[in-house]
């Protein structure tokens, strides 16, 4: 018999398949302290949690029989993944269980926004019969802009089509073919901002998406548009939104999430007559709570029975002899993936990873997983992407991954090259490990460089002519951006060249625009590598 400990309140219906299994014994013991869990966990083969129980390294160390920890939900911040991997314990979650629930809540908010339902209800129950103050709009024939066409965004688009809406979608990984199947027209963020009657956001919160809709976007929106956020607080600049509503640019907004939760009592959303708010209810349905428990229970059963399973969020142990060879390249691979994701533009279509030198003789799949984790995390957020699901997420987004190997590596013992093809361009970056120095980027596209992949970088494409470097330094200095190091790469004197600057802090967007506008400069991109 396998023994399963359920240490948080989880739907009985959700774990029913575990209860009904003839080879499983389920114990529900909630509210236990770390010490109490350590005392009993040695008897259990599996553990199911939600967000209350913190599954620490000490608990897993005491779980001598523990094979799997299941999280009935998405986030795994309460589970020590590194300790789980070291102890050979698989951690799984339920990433799809709240998709429909969040989609439906988005639509409920959109309908309530279009027809002023909360405001009309409040006035009616207060005793006032007012049919004139709440003139709404139809959804039919309106343009819905969907920022983020992942699981939830795609489901929203399907339902909006049934309402007769025209869908304009943005997603850095969506292909034209997939968009066509969904009946969605692909566009940029700027296209959506300028043309949508309604906007709904379904992206993770990352440095790239924080305040992706702010004052500059509100300034060019259609007057009378409406905006919905059931994704993450911080994607939309809250203060800029209030100002846009007060100026008559935005007719109304519906928010299920806030930058800081719970919001302060004096938050401007709470008393605003044109803003509808709910307390982060996107996943709060009976079905969603059951679905995440059902999903994770099913995978726990598969693992206990040594059957194929899905949704693992940590990496199975790598043999010690291979681990020692690959470990130093994990960080390099992740940073190469992150670098090229930030350096390129357009929807990703194909990734080619080339391993040259001694790496050609070993199984490099774990490094490839780290590369894809770095690449996808830039757009999807580090919470959603890990080294186990990175390849699966790439496949879901129709990204073709090609791995090539060669025993020849030019001037390096080992060389890892990541090439990316989008609808707009092809880019590449190559890196290696230098003894005593660690990971280094040694080539960007066709230009040789020597860059430590960390911190705040500025990647500049420019023409190789006198005065360019001085002009860049002067502009950054005038804007209080201090240069720590500089690398310049070129192939021919007077031809095209690149410049990689490490600066002490983040570079404001307006400074990057000033750089791009300089004579002789083509592009200037900020790249952040923690």
Beta strands, then each sheet from edge to edge (+ up, - down):
strand 1: 2-6
strand 2: 24-28
strand 3: 46-49
strand 4: 68-71
strand 5: 90-92
strand 6: 143-147
strand 7: 166-170
strand 8: 185-186
strand 9: 198-201
strand 10: 225-229
strand 11: 250-255
strand 12: 275-277
strand 13: 348-357
strand 14: 400-406
strand 15: 414-422
strand 16: 426-434
strand 17: 438-444
strand 18: 447-451
strand 19: 455-463
strand 20: 483-490
strand 21: 496-503
strand 22: 521-529
sheet 1: 2+ 1+ 3+ 4+ 5+
sheet 2: 8+ 7+ 6+ 9+ 10+ 11+ 12+
sheet 3: 14+ 13+ 15- 16+ 17- 18+
sheet 4: 20+ 21- 19+ 22-
end
